[in-house]
Amino acid sequence: MAIYVVRLACERPDLLGRSLSPWDGHELARQLIAEAIVEDISASTVRRILAAHQLQPWRHHRWLHPKHPRAAGFYATVAERIELYPRPLRDDERVLSLDEKTSLPPRPRPSPTLPAQPPNRPNRLEPADKRAGALNLFAAFDPRSGQLYGQCDDRKRQAEGSAFLEHLDREIPEPIQTMHLVCDNVSTHHGQDVTRWIANHPRFVVHFPPVHGSWMNQVEQWFSSLPRKRWRIVDFSTKDHRRVKLEPCICAWNQQAHPFNWSVTSVAKVMAEAPALAA
């Protein structure tokens, strides 16, 4: 019977006429019974069989399957960008991962959020909220120290991108003569106005990862922690209220800032596919 469980788990349920996205233990058990493979089977039995074969069909992760093999230039660019993180830096150098987190609504609610109370009463959050616009967070993360720089704007254009670079230029001490910026390929980072600004500020050196290489930007890891730790409950009264609360959030992080676990070996799976590097 195990072979039938594994076979089903390795097929997409929608191709078998099931209106499902992924399988789970209960649905696999129902399918086995519907196909008359067994008279009865429990979801826990199905999960034990799958565990023995190291299968978890209810899980998923994003991946990109290129239509054509990656060119050697792609892997060379990836290797060059990755090498920025662990390599020793001069005293006058710094690396920053830069990006934006867009569409941050304040979500004002008709009733205030109530804190947890004994006995066993959790935080109580009004389910209804109102539309009140959204903010865009510009952020730069130092992968060596974990230090974060950030500011909010109503829009995400080259003008706001240049304004954030001005902010970094003021905040980072003058002895730092070379700032390596790792950022993606949107116009906010390489449009004509931003390119002109960078040309007039030679201490900034921009490094663009290849297309579909956003995973290389470490500020994305910091962004992912925001909903879990800082903004799990969002109930700001206005955009300005949320903007004001951003500075304490960044200060709280910087007081206990830490780098993320990143090394050349962190991307071994990706780079192992590079024929040019494997040679």
C-alpha positions, 0 to 999 in steps of 0.5 A: 500500500505504501507505494500507492500513497507515495504515487499519489503524493507525487502527483498534483491533485488537480490533475486527478480531478480533485479541486485541491492545491496541495495534498494533506493527510486527510485528502490523501486518505480520502483519495485512497479510499475513493480509488478502492485501494483500501477500504479504510485508512487514517490520515495519521497512517498516511503521514507515517508512510510519507514520513518514512519516504521523506515526503511532505506534499503539503509543503511548497517553496518557490523556485525558478526553472529557466527555459534555458540553462543559465549562462556562465555570466549569470553564475559569475555575477552571482558569485561576485555579489555573494562574495561581497558579504563574507570577504574582508573589508577595508576600514573605509568600506561598507556593504549595504543591502538596499530595497523597499517594502511597499504597501504598508497600510495603517489599518485604523480600526473602529475599536481599539486593540485590547491587550492580553488579560488573565485568565487566558485572554489573548490580545483582542483585535477588531476585525474590521479596518478602514482604508487610509492609504499606504506607506513605502519603507526604504531600508538599507541593511548592513550585513556585517553588523545588522545595523539598519537605516530606514525612512518612509515615503508616500510614494516609491519613485526615483525622487524618493529613492534619491532622497533615501540615498541622501539620508544614507550619505548624511547618516554614514560617517565620512571616513567610510569612503566606499559604500557598496549598495546591493539592490535590485533592478527596478527603476528606483535604483537605476533610473536616469535620475538615480544614476545621475545622483550616484555619478555625483556621489562617488562613495556609492558603488551599486551592485545589481544582482541578476534578474530573479536574484532578489534572494541575494539581498539580505534586507529581504530577511529583515523585511520578513521579520517585520510582520512576525515581530514588530507589525504582527498587529497593525492598527495605526490611526493614520499614515503619519501615526505609522510613520512616527512609529517606524523610528522606534521600531528601527531603534529597537532593532539597532539596539540588539542588531545582529547579522543574519547567518550568511556565508558562501556555503549558504548558496552552495545549492545554487552555485553547484549548478554552475558548470563554469564554477564547477570546472 
